[in-house]
Amino acid sequence: MKVTKPFGLRLLALLAVFAMIVAACSGETTEDTTTTTGGGGGEATTTTEGDGGGGGGGETPPPSAGEGSLRIGMIANITTDNWWAALDTESSSQNQAYLTSGKTALFTTSLPGFVYIPAVAGTDAPVEAVQEGDVWVVEQPLRQDMTWSDGTPVTANDLAFYFDTVREFSLGSNHAANFPPDVLSITAPDDYTVRVEFASAPGLAVWNNGVGFASFVPSHYWAPFVDEARAASEAATASITDEDATQAIVDASLADDDPDNDIAPEDVTQEDIDAYIANAGAQEALTVLYTVSGVNEPSAGSVIVDQWETGAFAATVSNGTYFDSGTENTLFSDGSFRVANANRGDDTVFGGEGAGDVVASYVEGPFVAEILWVEHGTKDAAYEKLAGGELDYVYDPTGLTSGLRNELATNPALQFAVNQTEGFRYMAFNMRKAPMSDLAFRQAVATVINKELVADTVLAGAVFPGYTVIHPDLSVFYNADVERFGWSDGAPMSEADRFVTAVQILKDAGYTWTSEPVIDVENPDPVTTPGDGLTAPDGTLVPELSILAPGPGYDPFRATFSIWIEQWLNDLGVPAVAEPTDFNAIVDAVFPPQTPETAQNWDMYMLGWGGGDVSLPGTSQVAFFHSREDAVDGGGFNTPGYKSDRFDAAADAFEAATDIETAADLTKEMDAILAEELPYVVLFRTPIIEAFGSNVQFPVDVIMGGHQGFPSAWPNAVNVSE
């Protein structure tokens, strides 16, 4: 296995700086989040935070009869062994990590690289929809050589069964997300053809990344349980009269303290009654379906659910008939991904030409006999077992705490992985008011922000400088060629050149100073005399501007950036003040609901976003920056009030795209526009540091969000030595 590790050399610097920073971003998971469902193969992971809760026996079970157990410590307890519940009412990262490696889909995304590749689909790319009368239709062929672990063929009936169950019982959350309302039906004309009918021409989010990522469910196994659920639903609704439903609806309306919600019996419609009865039936059905144990459910993945001892441990065992066993996976530096399996005669490169250097390569197994998911309930308990050699890895969605990482760094039996988290931290401009509304002002500010200095020197490599909304590891969608203000000839400018350039940008736009900054290019601290009296092109004196940022107790990284940015702006002649502000106060000030008046109450702020849909990341760009998403006019996430015809045109074309290549090109175009027009200055990305035994070899070391972010990436290929 060959893996390039561009960030591995930063580990010592990271550990050193974290020893100096007392409070490290402990509250990040509550705020820096975008909602994601179905991305990257249909498995949506819910991020948990903190040290976990609840008991958990923490007793490591005895190993199985075979060699090669991977022992994983869970910092929060598993709450179900039922896959249906794990994607709905029991949605949590630990449940999904344990249970979602047993399914397949028409398509998936490669790990690493996140390239769109076929799984059970019999074509390299999704079949395009065609219009038939009033509907749009896809007839997608399947490959005919894939089986469930019990030997039953994987067929189109398994996907049709899943769709029918979701719609019949109104399953919500991640289940519903795979089948948007425009999906009218999914049927199986024959065992190896999936027919999907849509109400209108389906875009990528509906077909390719909706139905295309929906799980195939072993219908031969689950059909009897669905029959039981249906019978329970019918029994529950048979005794509910219209009068009973009406009274229940009225009683529910009176249950809160808001009289505006009250409903009189005569106002209850037949439609309301029918909906109430249907919901009652669906809830009874879920009570049956979601309590069925998933132990020994047939698997199309690398593992089979073997047992779950509540509060102690769960176990999955290797699937000896795993379809992709022996598959060679290779990610190239051009962003393409090669999938080769000599036994099947498969050898295809997706998303490019297979050119450039090999970034990562691995062969699929599985190589361990079993994976033991040992419940501990707290970080401290799990990491204590890891340090003592009783565990091989801790599944920890927030990564090591500062104290634990420093303690574990001295343990020679442990190794560490350092990766960039999925999200990014940024500074936003209020473009509804001057001077933030002026492109030249924003570009000058971006030019003097030396994010490399703060990230690499001040914070000793503890964070990674950021330049784009799209994560660099999303190679299909990432645009490495966006404009970087403060750079020249492919490298960061000197401090003096930054200020010389920024001053010229402002001069060219018509700005003047009472006293222009004095810059000494021979001096390591080049601004010897800060500017004063900066005046806008219309003759208005630039007022004092505030930078709202979380304080050092909440996030020392953003607090540090805000102090340095304050200094740079003042050196430039911009009277700016960094204001340590409670996180919730920043959110209240900038996010909906806002009025035109309240939207004038801030100048710049610092917050962050977490990971979005890795399979279609342009959806986050649209949500953050399309003019229709304005926080005042549209109630959306466009907090700066950014309105750009160029961006909107690219965003609209992105939403209309029907193939990944077009969507990727438009995603890159959107990032290029954002990097030039600067509603945000993307500042940095934070690391996630994971510890695991020196006997463990993951298939890749470098993957966005770390190993915990994509647990389906490694059960099929992890190695554990004696």
C-alpha atoms as one frame of an Amber mdcrd trajectory, in Angstrom:
protein
   0.000   0.000   0.000   1.326   3.417  -0.943  -0.077   6.481   0.757   1.170
  10.036   0.546   0.985  11.894   3.874   1.202  15.640   3.250   0.106  16.549
   6.769   1.901  13.918   8.822   4.969  16.064   9.496   2.803  18.621  11.289
   1.996  16.282  14.163   4.742  17.379  16.567   3.947  21.041  15.984   0.273
  20.343  16.496   0.865  18.563  19.772   3.154  21.318  20.983   0.764  24.147
  20.267  -2.185  22.317  21.771  -0.209  22.020  24.975  -0.062  25.823  25.070
  -3.699  26.423  24.133  -5.886  25.591  27.085  -9.334  25.721  25.535  -9.413
  24.122  22.121 -12.642  24.538  20.157 -14.675  22.329  22.442 -17.952  23.837
  21.288 -17.427  23.585  17.553 -19.859  20.820  16.736 -22.931  22.775  17.746
 -22.373  25.714  15.445 -20.195  24.805  12.529 -22.569  22.476  10.805 -24.454
  22.072   7.596 -27.164  19.484   7.242 -26.192  16.559   5.083 -28.209  13.570
   4.027 -27.483  10.843   1.607 -24.104  12.158   0.530 -21.320   9.830  -0.459
 -23.248   6.663  -0.974 -26.439   7.380   0.875 -25.044   7.065   4.381 -25.610
  10.272   6.330 -23.583  10.526   9.495 -24.923  12.514  12.408 -22.184  14.283
  14.329 -22.183  13.878  18.082 -20.351  16.148  20.477 -18.766  16.206  23.886
 -17.560  13.269  25.908 -20.550  11.062  25.306 -23.059  10.077  27.899 -24.487
   7.175  29.720 -22.958   4.140  31.236 -21.507   1.437  29.071 -19.847  -1.518
  30.682 -16.544  -1.001  28.928 -15.675  -4.679  29.296 -13.780  -5.910  26.256
 -15.363  -9.196  25.151 -13.214 -12.218  24.440 -11.911 -12.432  20.870 -13.610
 -14.673  18.352 -12.173 -18.013  17.335 -10.463 -16.467  14.298  -7.327 -14.360
  14.230  -7.374 -10.631  13.682  -9.883  -8.716  15.777 -10.099  -4.953  15.472
 -11.171  -3.573  18.854 -12.843  -0.168  18.642 -13.680   1.917  21.685 -16.986
   3.809  21.479 -17.246   7.022  23.509 -21.053   6.935  23.337 -23.283   3.914
  23.554 -24.819   2.033  20.646 -28.590   2.222  20.965 -29.862  -0.145  18.269
 -28.837  -3.016  16.031 -31.653  -2.212  13.601 -30.506  -0.523  10.384 -33.902
   1.080   9.725 -33.901   2.813  13.113 -30.226   3.800  12.813 -31.085   6.021
   9.846 -34.157   7.538  11.469 -35.224   7.667  15.113 -31.905   6.262  16.389
 -29.712   8.284  14.058 -26.265   8.723  15.608 -22.705   8.394  14.424 -21.979
   5.324  16.533 -25.067   3.443  15.338 -24.355   4.230  11.718 -20.667   3.341
  12.005 -21.646  -0.067  13.329 -24.536  -0.793  10.993 -24.200   0.909   7.607
 -21.359  -1.080   6.038 -23.654  -3.932   5.035 -25.607  -2.242   2.242 -24.923
  -1.383  -1.388 -26.379   1.162  -3.815 -26.492   1.862  -7.519 -23.578   4.263
  -7.145 -21.220   5.420  -4.432 -18.250   7.749  -4.024 -14.679   6.573  -3.800
 -12.722   6.818  -0.593 -10.531   8.785  -0.672 -11.107  11.284  -3.470 -14.916
  11.156  -3.455 -15.181  10.284  -7.145 -18.600   9.106  -8.356 -18.309   5.371
  -9.180 -20.748   2.504  -9.781 -21.519  -0.084  -7.127 -24.358  -2.395  -8.236
 -25.115  -0.307 -11.346 -24.242  -2.038 -14.601 -23.067   1.172 -16.275 -20.131
   3.443 -15.483 -22.428   6.480 -15.208 -26.129   6.850 -14.429 -28.514   6.363
 -17.345 -30.047   9.655 -18.425 -33.750  10.248 -17.876 -36.059  10.374 -20.904
 -39.558  11.784 -21.118 -42.449   9.363 -21.545 -45.717  11.258 -21.688 -46.152
  13.218 -18.477 -43.305  11.537 -16.600 -39.548  11.221 -16.901 -38.119   7.715
 -16.774 -34.789   6.065 -16.042 -34.231   2.395 -16.726 -30.924   1.615 -15.029
 -29.274  -1.780 -15.700 -27.626  -3.636 -12.823 -24.641  -5.917 -12.783 -25.697
  -9.551 -12.388 -22.871 -11.019 -10.321 -23.454  -9.518  -6.867 -25.002 -11.497
  -4.004 -25.990 -10.993  -0.406 -23.915 -12.847   2.169 -26.427 -15.717   2.234
 -25.949 -16.280  -1.505 -29.180 -14.603  -2.640 -28.644 -12.388  -5.716 -28.818
  -8.620  -5.287 -31.611  -7.540  -7.645 -33.715  -4.556  -8.629 -36.433  -5.875
  -6.330 -34.258  -4.949  -3.337 -34.255  -1.259  -4.233 -37.949  -1.253  -5.199
 -38.728  -2.916  -1.858 -36.875  -0.211   0.038 -38.697   2.571  -1.828 -42.101
   0.965  -1.281 -41.435   0.540   2.446 -40.300   4.145   2.866 -43.356   5.498
   1.109 -45.877   3.080   2.642 -44.878   3.855   6.228 -43.811   7.478   5.615
 -40.292   6.828   6.880 -38.474  10.057   7.562 -34.970  11.409   8.090 -32.277
   9.789   5.943 -34.732   7.310   4.431 -36.955  10.004   2.966 -33.943  12.012
   1.759 -33.046   9.272  -0.740 -36.426   9.599  -2.437 -37.373  13.256  -3.018
 -41.041  14.015  -3.736 -40.387  14.078  -7.502 -39.693  10.318  -7.379 -43.069
   8.808  -8.288 -42.225   5.112  -8.361 -39.395   2.579  -8.407 -40.128  -0.801
  -9.948 -38.283  -3.841 -11.272 -39.276  -4.709 -14.871 -36.875  -7.614 -14.450
 -34.375  -8.690 -11.809 -31.565  -6.600 -13.221 -33.296  -3.397 -14.332 -34.426
  -0.598 -12.032 -37.150   1.623 -13.486 -37.596   5.019 -11.824 -40.371   7.444
 -12.759 -40.048  11.144 -11.946 -42.639  13.912 -11.983 -40.234  16.212 -13.856
 -36.782  16.112 -15.413 -34.590  14.998 -12.494 -31.490  16.944 -11.538 -28.454
  15.461  -9.850 -29.844  15.793  -6.338 -32.969  13.807  -7.286 -31.601  11.036
  -9.516 -27.816  10.619  -9.359 -27.380  11.634  -5.720 -30.858  10.762  -4.504
 -32.107   7.448  -5.848 -28.586   6.682  -7.072 -27.338   6.588  -3.478 -30.367
   4.827  -1.970 -29.613   1.511  -0.290 -30.545  -1.872  -1.628 -32.228  -3.764
   1.210 -32.331  -7.597   1.307 -36.029  -7.892   0.514 -36.108 -11.667   0.977
 -35.046 -11.144   4.605 -37.112  -8.094   5.519 -40.367  -8.850   3.663 -41.848
 -10.940   6.517 -41.081  -8.187   9.040 -42.633  -5.558   6.779 -45.715  -7.782
   6.538 -45.881  -7.836  10.340 -45.513  -4.063  10.448 -48.296  -3.675   7.890
 -50.583  -5.957   9.884 -49.864  -3.953  13.052 -50.675  -0.741  11.188 -53.941
  -2.087   9.889 -54.938  -3.340  13.335 -54.118   0.012  14.937 -56.170   2.024
  12.454 -59.140  -0.314  12.172 -60.607   0.881  15.473 -60.029   4.620  14.944
 -63.248   6.345  13.928 -63.482   9.740  12.300 -64.862  11.049  15.594 -61.859
   9.655  17.489 -59.461  11.280  15.025 -61.269  14.622  15.210 -61.131  14.662
  18.996 -57.445  13.736  19.004 -56.639  16.552  16.563 -58.575  19.065  18.658
 -56.918  17.876  21.888 -53.461  18.178  20.340 -54.172  21.737  19.238 -55.125
  22.696  22.798 -52.056  21.097  24.377 -49.791  24.136  24.022 -50.132  27.626
  25.460 -50.690  29.370  22.136 -54.404  30.005  21.490 -53.641  30.726  17.840
 -53.023  26.990  17.385 -56.398  25.942  18.776 -58.683  24.072  16.389 -62.441
  23.697  16.802 -64.056  20.344  15.865 -65.945  21.947  12.966 -62.647  23.146
  11.485 -61.187  19.649  11.200 -61.332  18.498   7.576 -61.621  14.998   6.185
 -58.101  15.427   4.868 -56.921  16.112   8.436 -58.718  13.013   9.659 -57.259
  10.783   6.964 -53.766  12.113   7.657 -54.137  11.485  11.396 -55.269   7.893
  10.867 -52.495   7.231   8.334 -49.893   8.631  10.721 -51.193   6.521  13.586
 -50.868   3.432  11.419 -47.378   4.363  10.284 -46.213   4.900  13.853 -47.501
   1.499  14.883 -45.756  -0.062  11.904 -42.455   1.543  12.885 -42.816   0.250
  16.418 -42.685  -3.225  14.903 -40.148  -2.644  12.130 -37.644  -0.627  14.162
 -37.425  -3.129  17.001 -36.396  -6.129  14.865 -32.839  -7.165  15.617 -30.461
  -6.803  12.685 -28.183  -9.598  13.851 -27.364 -11.887  10.914 -29.156  -9.678
   8.405 -27.717 -10.607   4.981 -24.996  -8.172   3.940 -23.715  -6.879   0.620
 -20.785  -5.189   2.352 -17.609  -6.391   3.985 -19.160  -7.137   7.389 -22.186
  -8.885   8.850 -23.850  -7.794  12.096 -23.107 -10.586  14.545 -24.219  -9.467
  18.012 -25.017  -6.597  20.319 -24.795  -6.786  24.086 -26.519  -3.632  25.327
 -24.167  -1.401  27.282 -21.163  -3.642  26.642 -20.181  -4.273  23.031 -21.349
  -5.040  19.532 -19.648  -7.168  16.927 -19.512  -7.477  13.183 -17.840 -10.398
  11.442 -16.247 -10.499   8.036 -18.363 -11.335   5.015 -16.494 -14.138   3.234
 -18.457 -13.506   0.043 -17.807  -9.752  -0.087 -18.161  -8.744  -3.727 -15.242
  -6.297  -3.818 -12.728  -8.521  -2.054  -9.423  -8.211  -3.898 -10.373  -4.942
  -5.608  -7.460  -2.572  -6.116  -8.320   1.096  -5.572  -6.019   3.915  -6.700
  -6.432   7.678  -6.377  -4.338   9.774  -8.769  -3.238  13.373  -8.387  -5.442
  14.426 -11.318  -8.413  13.502  -9.100  -9.304  10.302 -10.965  -9.900   6.956
  -9.286  -9.074   3.508 -10.667 -11.067   0.426  -9.661  -9.547  -2.890 -10.742
 -10.507  -6.456  -9.890  -8.660  -9.159 -11.810 -11.068 -11.900 -10.738 -13.970
 -10.045 -12.350 -12.018  -8.597 -15.253 -12.839  -5.049 -14.116 -10.349  -2.226
 -14.637 -11.811   1.273 -15.068 -10.668   4.797 -14.295 -13.383   7.228 -13.203
 -13.332  11.017 -13.045 -10.251  11.560 -15.188  -7.414   9.900 -17.034  -5.507
   8.165 -14.247  -2.728  10.694 -14.698  -0.181  12.133 -12.312   1.163  10.707
  -9.095  -0.465   7.990  -7.029  -1.950   9.753  -4.009  -3.308   6.622  -2.327
  -3.753   2.965  -3.173  -5.114  -0.029  -1.290  -6.566  -3.489  -1.806  -9.875
  -4.501  -0.282 -10.167  -7.478   2.052 -11.647  -7.877   4.536  -8.447  -8.656
   6.425  -9.784  -9.028   9.978 -12.094 -11.747  11.203 -14.218  -9.449  13.333
 -14.659  -5.889  14.523 -15.579  -5.400  18.173 -17.314  -2.109  18.987 -16.694
  -1.764  22.722 -18.926   0.681  24.579 -17.357   2.970  27.177 -19.587   6.020
  27.315 -16.749   8.514  27.934 -13.569   9.590  26.187 -11.417   9.056  29.242
 -12.446   5.434  29.683 -11.955   4.566  26.029  -8.571   6.256  25.683  -7.354
   4.673  28.918  -8.032   1.264  27.374  -6.344   2.354  24.141  -3.226   3.442
  26.024  -3.191   0.130  27.880  -3.340  -1.912  24.675  -6.870  -3.201  25.287
  -8.247  -1.333  22.270  -6.880  -0.681  18.786  -8.770   2.516  17.928 -11.236
   4.939  19.507 -14.160   6.025  17.352 -14.331   9.669  18.378 -16.183  12.155
  16.118 -14.522  15.175  17.757 -10.961  13.846  17.925  -8.522  13.922  20.787
  -8.903  16.490  23.553  -5.876  18.634  24.327  -5.008  16.855  27.574  -5.393
  13.368  26.159  -3.464  14.090  22.992  -0.469  15.332  24.986  -0.611  12.355
  27.313  -0.940   9.801  24.517   1.841  11.359  22.429   4.408   9.822  24.793
   3.076   6.272  24.292   5.347   4.368  21.849   2.625   1.787  21.194   0.400
   4.391  19.550   0.429   6.171  16.219  -1.531   9.205  15.099  -3.372  10.464
  12.023  -3.766  14.188  11.395  -6.376  15.295   8.874  -8.253  18.426   7.995
 -11.821  18.528   9.242 -14.557  18.799   6.651 -15.576  22.364   7.411 -13.865
  25.762   7.359 -13.654  28.951   9.401 -14.243  32.290   7.725 -14.646  36.029
   8.133 -17.787  37.477   6.498 -18.310  41.032   5.262 -21.628  42.846   5.643
 -22.100  43.805   2.004 -25.252  45.777   2.784 -23.158  48.716   3.987 -19.992
  50.615   3.050 -17.104  50.052   2.898 -17.737  46.272   3.022 -19.969  46.639
  -0.040 -16.946  47.782  -2.066 -15.073  44.987  -3.844 -11.789  46.905  -3.696
 -12.078  47.234   0.081 -12.730  43.502   0.523  -9.831  42.593  -1.761  -7.474
  44.932   0.086  -8.496  43.418   3.416  -8.006  39.885   2.063  -4.560  40.882
   0.791  -3.208  41.934   4.193  -4.614  38.912   6.059  -1.553  36.703   6.317
  -3.336  33.462   7.162  -0.130  31.500   6.535   1.682  33.473   9.239  -1.029
  32.905  11.823  -1.628  29.250  10.940   1.961  28.122  10.464   3.909  30.362
  12.834   1.690  31.937  15.477  -0.327  28.734  15.951   2.665  26.517  15.085
   0.809  24.573  12.419  -2.207  23.881  14.602  -4.601  24.833  11.789  -4.447
  24.679   7.997  -4.743  27.886   5.926  -7.921  27.828   3.836  -8.606  29.352
   0.451 -11.844  27.845  -0.886 -15.290  26.888   0.311 -14.779  23.462  -1.279
 -12.436  21.179   0.652  -9.124  20.350  -1.103  -9.714  16.625  -0.622 -12.856
  16.779  -2.774 -10.624  16.447  -5.806 -13.414  16.254  -8.404 -14.892  19.580
  -7.281 -11.886  21.444  -5.863 -10.453  24.372  -7.793  -6.795  24.837  -6.873
  -6.468  27.777  -9.267  -8.726  30.306  -7.564  -7.301  33.756  -6.948  -5.453
  34.040  -3.653  -5.120  37.632  -2.501  -1.795  38.137  -0.791  -0.088  35.668
  -3.146   2.142  36.233  -6.142   3.690  33.735  -8.563   2.152  30.807  -6.707
   3.473  31.692  -3.245   2.516  33.945  -0.326   3.782  37.525  -0.585   6.116
  39.041   1.957   4.489  41.169   4.640   5.715  44.341   2.948   4.442  43.331
  -0.479   1.027  42.570   0.973   0.680  46.112   2.258   2.126  47.720  -0.854
  -0.379  45.753  -2.938  -3.340  46.495  -0.643  -2.562  50.220  -0.595  -2.444
  50.243  -4.390  -5.788  48.396  -4.635  -7.401  51.086  -2.481  -5.713  53.940
  -4.337  -6.839  52.572  -7.688 -10.414  52.476  -6.360 -10.256  56.120  -5.246
  -9.523  55.772  -1.526  -7.310  58.351   0.169  -5.715  58.797   3.589  -5.091
  61.801   5.782  -1.830  60.009   6.501  -0.937  57.129   4.193   0.698  54.014
   5.714   4.492  54.191   5.696   5.941  50.884   4.532   9.598  49.920   4.862
  10.207  46.931   2.586  13.538  46.245   4.333  11.949  45.983   7.746  10.585
  42.659   9.097   7.759  44.695  10.596   7.216  46.724   7.436   4.422  49.140
   8.423   6.459  51.637  10.408   3.640  54.180  10.545   0.012  52.996  10.347
  -2.356  54.760   7.999  -4.873  57.250   9.329  -8.023  58.932   8.101  -8.976
  56.450   5.399 -11.564  58.100   3.175 -13.843  56.308   0.714 -14.094  57.363
  -2.944 -17.288  59.324  -2.168 -15.424  61.437   0.386 -16.870  59.658   3.431
 -14.473  58.897   6.283 -14.364  55.163   6.912 -15.853  54.696  10.408 -14.650
  52.347  13.110 -15.526  48.796  12.096 -16.118  45.833  14.387 -15.006  42.235
  13.928 -17.258  39.921  15.929 -15.394  36.724  16.823 -15.673  33.988  19.455
 -13.446  34.691  22.437 -10.370  32.645  23.401 -12.326  30.593  25.921 -14.556
  29.283  23.145 -12.168  29.144  20.209  -8.575  30.354  20.616  -7.953  29.945
  16.894 -10.541  32.434  15.696  -9.775  34.704  18.622  -6.117  34.752  17.558
  -7.004  35.448  13.925  -9.297  38.312  14.943  -6.535  40.046  16.936  -4.069
  39.812  14.056  -6.656  40.992  11.512  -7.469  43.963  13.761  -3.781  44.921
  13.748  -3.362  44.518   9.989  -6.451  46.600   9.245  -5.335  49.350  11.583
  -1.906  49.354   9.942  -3.693  49.773   6.610  -5.585  52.731   8.033  -8.886
  50.911   8.546 -10.096  51.660  12.095 -11.109  48.134  13.135 -11.751  46.593
  16.558 -11.884  42.848  17.291 -14.766  42.240  19.690 -14.777  38.894  21.578
 -18.429  37.916  21.377 -20.512  35.033  22.652 -21.151  32.567  19.868 -24.927
  32.667  20.255 -24.842  36.460  20.142 -23.046  36.341  16.782 -25.582  33.872
  15.422 -28.460  36.034  16.636 -26.903  39.089  14.998 -26.316  37.647  11.534
 -28.585  34.652  10.873 -32.330  34.725  10.162 -34.672  36.127  11.129 -33.245
  39.525  10.233 -34.796  42.793   9.094 -33.161  45.461   6.912 -32.595  47.442
  10.114 -31.033  44.659  12.239 -28.856  43.609   9.305 -27.071  46.971   9.611
 -25.863  46.215  13.144 -22.658  44.375  12.260 -19.650  44.917  10.007 -17.619
  41.697   9.935 -17.880  38.432  11.860 -16.059  35.114  12.207 -17.831  31.774
  12.338 -17.516  28.443  10.572 -19.323  25.758   8.639 -19.039  21.999   8.966
 -19.082  19.429   6.198 -21.835  19.392   3.600 -22.683  16.821   0.950 -19.312
  15.423  -0.149 -20.897  13.929  -3.267 -22.329  17.283  -4.416 -20.603  20.030
  -2.395 -21.822  22.835  -4.636 -25.125  22.638  -2.782 -23.420  24.392   0.146
 -22.132  27.165  -2.112 -25.661  27.759  -3.381 -27.121  27.740   0.138 -24.548
  30.211   1.463 -24.316  32.669  -1.414 -27.263  32.601  -3.852 -29.111  35.918
  -3.724 -32.423  34.136  -3.092 -30.914  32.811   0.171 -30.384  36.321   1.588
 -30.762  36.262   5.374 -33.074  39.283   5.221 -35.038  38.875   1.998 -35.080
  35.093   1.730 -34.532  33.845   5.269 -31.524  31.828   4.144 -27.849  31.420
   5.009 -26.570  34.251   2.808 -25.653  36.420   5.780 -23.411  38.931   3.906
 -26.276  39.980   1.617 -24.145  38.937  -1.358 -25.814  39.581  -4.703 -23.872
  38.613  -7.797 -25.368  37.983 -11.216 -22.246  35.981 -12.138 -22.560  33.736
  -9.132 -26.337  33.308  -9.416 -25.994  32.268 -13.067 -23.397  29.638 -12.195
 -25.474  28.470  -9.217 -28.641  28.170 -11.304 -26.749  26.188 -13.943 -25.339
  23.955 -11.200 -28.811  23.177  -9.898 -29.969  22.330 -13.417 -26.963  20.093
 -14.160 -27.716  16.443 -14.910 -24.187  15.012 -14.890 -21.350  15.105 -12.385
 -18.810  16.557 -14.833 -20.945  19.627 -15.485 -21.743  20.029 -11.796 -18.038
  19.773 -10.948 -17.093  22.426 -13.503 -19.762  24.764 -12.161 -18.697  24.104
  -8.559 -15.170  25.159  -9.502 -16.546  28.218 -11.274 -18.563  29.203  -8.202
 -15.481  28.919  -5.988 -13.476  31.043  -8.426 -16.150  33.759  -8.344 -16.326
  33.661  -4.541 -12.543  33.854  -4.211 -12.564  36.965  -6.401 -15.681  38.724
  -5.067 -15.071  37.767  -1.411 -18.331  37.739   0.524 -16.194  35.591   2.853
 -12.477  35.407   3.458 -11.936  31.692   4.066  -9.371  31.638   6.877  -8.483
  28.124   7.957  -9.484  24.530   8.531  -8.953  22.744  11.815  -7.324  19.359
  12.281  -8.771  16.224  13.720  -6.172  14.084  15.451  -6.836  10.390  15.945
  -4.828   7.858  17.917  -4.666   4.143  17.236  -2.436   1.187  17.957   0.833
   0.736  16.140  -0.507  -2.645  15.015  -3.295  -1.016  12.959  -2.947  -0.074
   9.310  -5.851   1.831   7.790  -6.248   1.728   4.005  -5.430   5.459   3.809
  -3.926   7.903   6.269  -5.071  11.108   4.595  -8.830  11.494   4.286 -11.015
  14.517   4.821 -12.475  14.480   8.319 -10.270  11.611   9.454 -11.113   7.931
   9.692 -14.073   8.621  11.983 -15.745  10.743   9.316 -16.208   7.845   6.914
 -16.306   4.578   8.849 -17.419   2.708   5.732 -13.979   3.529   4.260 -12.005
   1.045   6.298 -13.787  -2.084   7.653 -13.252  -3.663   4.238  -9.520  -2.914
   4.123  -8.052  -2.326   7.606  -5.201  -4.570   8.716  -4.337  -5.527  12.298
  -1.021  -7.252  12.959  -0.183  -9.445  15.934
